[in-house]
Amino acid sequence: MELWQKQLSQSVVKVKDLPFIPESDEYRKKLEEVGENYPIRINSYFLEQIKGPNDPLWKQVVPTLEELDDFVQEDLISDPLNEEGDMPVPELVHRYPDRVLLMINNQCPIVCRFCTRKRKIGFPGIVTRETLRQGIEYIRNHPEIRDVIMSGGDPLLVPDKELDRILGELRSIPHLEIIRIGTRVPGTLPARITENLCSILKKYHPLYFNMHFNHPSELTPEVEKACAMLADIGIPLGSQTVLLKGVNDDSATMKELMQKLLKNRVKPYYIYQADMTEGTDHLRTSVQKGLDIMKDLMGHTSGMAVPYFVIDAPGGGGKVRLLPNSVIEHTEEEVVITNYEGKVFRYSQRNWKNDSANGSNKSTPQNQDMCQLPA
Ligand code: SF4
């Protein structure tokens, strides 16, 4: 058995094995009820990194009673992004024109309490060989699909041989240009990134990784080594972060995380406003919190370390990027903008005010398209 398999097999999956939990029988009983609704998994590597009950890593993986309170809130649902409504075949989401998300398993190295797919993760019999076969067949039959994101669950929990087979099948589809792997493994079970896994992955370029990091303390020496191994075989590495109350909802923590990622050749890609998922409300923040963090990042650290801040629109509208407002006034003659220090600047466009032959440049204070990308 390899080290990562041992760490996974030694996961805490029951309330009785959780450290730092109050001894009261009544509390533990209620917590067990939470675990029956939403599985628990903390692999032994990740557990070793947790220093105590206030640790930001602890808050991401240890169940709390609030998860059941959320059931009474009407605006929280089990599938807030309506993924099930965009599945032409089971466990494949086709929402955007040229790309799909293919779930290749529904197990993870840890079970995150805030997960958008809380309804699926850790339950048996959801992703099967047959759903996977149908998903790959769907991609093969749709030439407009040029990009697939392998997700789940975590694709890297699939054994090497099976992963090799799946990647090989996908790569054999002529119109599929890009394969992406969405994974939390490098940051939570770094021993999984083995030489053998790397020798498989590097056969399937262009292959991209969308990883998931929420706190700078996740970047341990083991994790840094795993990222280096992946970067060294030419995989472009990106990271997504979920904005979480009590974990990373302050600018200093986010800045440290983004800078540490970049130092490890991982490009910060998204900060997500937490989805409106049943059982996760206690970990959500206001949207303003995210905008404030973006304001504190932009200009205060290199642009490469500034991700997009997005809301995945409830009901399946897709990702919408948000920015703190930097446009004070926008007329046909000029645009008045403010920079990261709060200083005001005027950009003249007087000579171009009739530059609207195609009708697309109707300058109004509402038209702020030019300012929608971070510096
Ligand atoms: S690793 Fe990703 S898919 Fe798995 S529980 Fe965490 S957020 Fe959900």
Residues whose N, C-alpha, C, O or C-beta is under 5 A from the ligand:
A	BS01	SF4	C108 I110 V111 C112 C115 I121 G152 G153 R184
